[in-house]
Amino acid sequence: MRHYGIYVDENEPVTGVINASYPEWLDEEIFYNSIDLDLENHLIECPDCIDGSECEIIEYWDGSISTRLIGSWKKDETGQYEPDKSGEYAAVFRPDSNIVQVVWSRTIKESCNLCSPCYPGQVDLDSFGDFKGYDLPKDIWGVNYDEFHQRRR
């Protein structure tokens, strides 16, 4: 099936999308166990940081509004991040929309609906339908796991 130009096979999991407010322990992952892409880019581009000098921006860095990679990621040969499939999951936190996109996971939600046009070829983890999506691990969902994973058909 085509979903806004992206082919989706109902038998294969795709990226799962969820509001970051729903999983109980997600904030902890985002702010304490994540890769801050804005900070990484700053460290690459800032001569004061590169040569070991003090960098005023780093001293006051507040990356709370930046895109974060959570879960298990590794760099490929070109220096780009890719999911580390030896881990449990890999997701992207997008603060501008307060959305998490689970791009790979050992945990799969078996019945989801496809997302709105904003996320073509991806599924809404807060829905029930005919498609599979990568999901966050149960321990990150905490007490909200049952609410978001019961079948509502």
CORPEQUI-V919131 format. One record per helix or strand. SS is the DSSP state (~ for helix, > for strand). FROM is the first residue (numbers start at 1). LEN is the number of residues. If there is no record, write none. Layout:
ss=SS from=FROM len=LEN
ss=SS from=FROM len=LEN
//
This chain:
ss=> from=2 len=2
ss=> from=6 len=2
ss=> from=14 len=1
ss=> from=16 len=4
ss=~ from=26 len=7
ss=> from=34 len=3
ss=~ from=37 len=9
ss=~ from=47 len=4
ss=~ from=56 len=4
ss=~ from=63 len=3
ss=> from=68 len=4
ss=> from=73 len=3
ss=> from=81 len=3
ss=> from=89 len=6
ss=> from=99 len=7
ss=> from=108 len=7
ss=~ from=117 len=3
ss=> from=123 len=2
ss=> from=131 len=4
ss=~ from=138 len=12
//
